[in-house]
């Protein structure tokens, strides 16, 4: 698989099979991802891996912990403007349509949202942290690390879902992985093999046309 194929076929998977992923595979992927660009070679990413029995214990911990927490950061701007607002709205409506959940069925939507916190059934995951002293350039580095990891996972025959939803549970995650106080949670990434029978996995989010975001300067 070349890079173009990995980019074209990678998508967020929201229903995984239970097939295990070995720690050695995850180690190999993380080692390769560490070659991602990093300004000044700071390499600000700090990664915690949850797999096997640790995953079982973590899922139970999250299930048992129902108290709301102070979010690590706001996932979206409070007043998201166009065209960004419409893009976000559209993909949400497309996803819920595939799940057969109408807009007015709030309890079903909340139950679906809760599946984020079980990694959509994925057998393995990573949590991505960054030191609180880091600024926007280093957060950009972390994003490039994540992109590298997800494309390499695709090359290895695995699927992923990057989940900023975990920003809603920073205390639960940090306590479980024993992250030091100076580290801030950014996201989780669910890792495994897609359940191809799940309708939600047929979702392919739309992308804006080039003229929406590209300007060639004469």
TASUL-V718280 format. One record per backbone hydrogen bond with DSSP energy under -0.5 kcal/mol. NH is the residue of the N-H (numbers start at 1). CO is the residue of the C=O. If there is no record, write none. Layout:
# TASUL-V718280
nh-><NH/NH>
co-><CO/CO>
This chain:
# TASUL-V718280
nh-><6/7/8/9/10/13/13/16/17/26/27/28/29/30/31/32/33/34/35/36/41/42/46/48/50/52/54/56/57/58/59/60/61/62/63/64/65/66/69/71/72/80/84/85/87/88/89/90/91/92/93/94/95/96/97/98/99/100/100/101/102/105/106/109/110/111/112/113/114/115/115/116/117/118/119/120/121/122/124/125/126/127/128/129/129/130/131/132/134/138/139/140/141/142/143/144/145/146/147/148/149/150/151/152/153/154/155/156/157/158/159/160/161/163/164/166/167/168/169/170/173/174/175/176/177/178/179/183/184/186/187/188/189/190/191/192/195/196/198/199/201/202/203/212/213/213/214/217/218>
co-><2/3/4/5/6/11/160/120/193/22/23/24/25/26/27/28/29/30/32/33/38/39/129/127/125/123/51/52/53/54/55/56/57/58/59/60/61/64/168/69/167/77/81/81/83/84/85/86/87/88/89/90/91/92/93/94/95/96/97/96/100/102/104/105/106/107/108/109/110/111/112/113/114/115/116/115/118/119/191/50/189/48/187/46/127/184/44/182/131/135/135/136/137/138/139/140/141/142/143/144/145/146/147/148/149/150/151/152/154/153/192/11/190/188/162/163/164/165/166/167/169/170/171/172/173/174/174/180/130/128/128/163/126/161/124/159/15/194/195/197/198/199/200/209/209/210/210/215/216>
